Amino acid sequence: MPIILILVIFMCIQTKLIDADDENDPAVECLTTENVTASDAFEFITKNLTLAELMPNLKCYAACCLEGMNALVNNCTFQPELAKKYVTDNGLRKDLLSAYDACHNSSISSVERCECGYQIYKCVMEYMDFERN
């Protein structure tokens, strides 16, 4: 039975439902790459940002998703224009566009790939003011 995820953009930081059998989707591919279960990714994306403190591979998952969108390069260079292109090309939430702009201007000081991806993801989620349980 296919596992349903919520694709947030981040890559992956989106709210588009996807089928976990779609191997071309960065969010699905990154599950394997970063050794993250679909249930952990779902909880992280929809409910619990702090889960990444207990499971550091979720930070790497966030970075991997951004890399899959070509929006994160050279460990910690965020390219919001490419993130916005991904959103537009894939018919995803338009409110992500302004979130990417806002987070591009925020100070992400980490040069470590996983922490950087997580900080961008966290910024986007806070900007969009998602409700967390």
C-alpha positions in Angstrom: 0.0 0.0 0.0 1.4 3.4 -0.9 2.4 5.7 1.9 1.0 9.2 1.7 3.2 12.1 2.7 2.7 15.8 2.8 5.3 17.4 0.6 6.5 20.6 2.0 9.3 22.4 0.1 11.3 22.8 1.4 11.2 21.6 -0.4 9.7 19.7 0.1 8.2 22.5 2.1 4.8 22.1 0.4 1.4 20.8 1.3 0.9 18.7 -1.8 -0.1 15.1 -1.2 2.3 12.7 -2.9 2.6 8.9 -3.3 5.7 7.5 -1.7 6.1 5.3 -4.8 7.0 8.3 -6.9 10.7 8.0 -7.0 11.2 11.2 -9.0 9.9 13.4 -6.2 12.7 14.9 -4.1 10.8 14.3 -0.9 10.5 10.6 -1.6 14.0 10.2 -2.8 15.4 11.9 0.2 13.7 9.4 2.6 16.1 6.8 1.4 19.1 9.1 0.9 18.9 10.5 4.5 17.6 7.3 6.2 14.3 8.8 7.3 11.0 6.9 7.6 7.9 8.2 6.0 6.1 8.5 9.3 9.0 10.5 10.9 9.1 12.8 7.9 5.3 13.3 8.1 5.4 14.1 11.8 8.4 16.5 11.3 6.7 18.2 8.4 3.2 18.5 9.8 3.5 18.7 13.6 6.9 18.7 15.2 9.8 20.8 14.1 11.6 20.0 17.3 11.8 16.3 16.3 14.9 17.3 14.3 16.7 17.9 17.6 16.2 14.3 18.6 16.7 12.9 15.0 19.4 15.0 13.3 18.8 13.1 10.0 15.6 15.1 9.7 17.7 18.2 9.3 19.6 16.5 6.5 16.2 15.5 5.0 15.2 19.1 4.8 18.5 20.0 3.1 18.1 17.1 0.7 14.6 18.3 -0.3 15.9 21.8 -1.0 18.8 20.3 -3.0 16.3 18.2 -5.0 14.6 21.5 -6.0 18.1 22.9 -6.9 17.4 25.6 -4.3 20.3 24.7 -2.0 23.8 24.5 -3.4 27.3 24.5 -2.0 26.2 23.4 1.4 24.4 26.6 2.4 23.6 28.8 -0.5 19.9 29.2 -0.7 18.5 30.2 -4.1 14.9 31.4 -3.6 14.4 32.0 -7.3 14.9 28.3 -8.1 12.7 27.3 -5.1 9.9 29.6 -6.5 10.4 28.2 -10.0 9.9 24.7 -8.6 6.7 25.8 -6.8 5.3 27.5 -10.0 6.3 24.6 -12.3 4.7 22.0 -10.0 1.5 24.0 -9.2 2.2 24.1 -5.5 1.1 26.6 -2.9 1.6 30.2 -4.0 2.1 31.5 -0.5 5.4 29.7 -0.5 6.7 32.3 -2.9 6.7 35.1 -0.3 8.0 32.7 2.3 11.1 31.9 0.2 11.7 35.6 -0.3 11.5 36.3 3.4 13.7 33.5 4.3 16.3 34.4 1.8 16.8 37.7 3.6 16.9 36.1 7.0 20.3 35.4 8.5 21.1 31.7 8.1 24.6 31.6 9.6 25.3 27.9 9.4 27.6 26.6 6.7 26.9 23.0 7.6 24.5 21.5 5.0 22.0 19.8 7.3 21.7 22.6 9.8 21.4 25.1 7.0 18.6 23.2 5.3 16.8 22.8 8.6 17.1 26.6 9.4 15.6 27.5 6.0 12.8 25.0 6.4 12.1 26.3 9.9 12.1 29.9 8.6 9.6 29.1 5.9 7.3 27.2 8.3 7.4 30.0 10.8 6.8 32.6 8.1 3.8 30.7 6.9 2.6 30.4 10.5 1.6 26.7 10.3 -0.3 25.4 13.2 1.7 22.9 15.2 0.1 20.4 17.6 
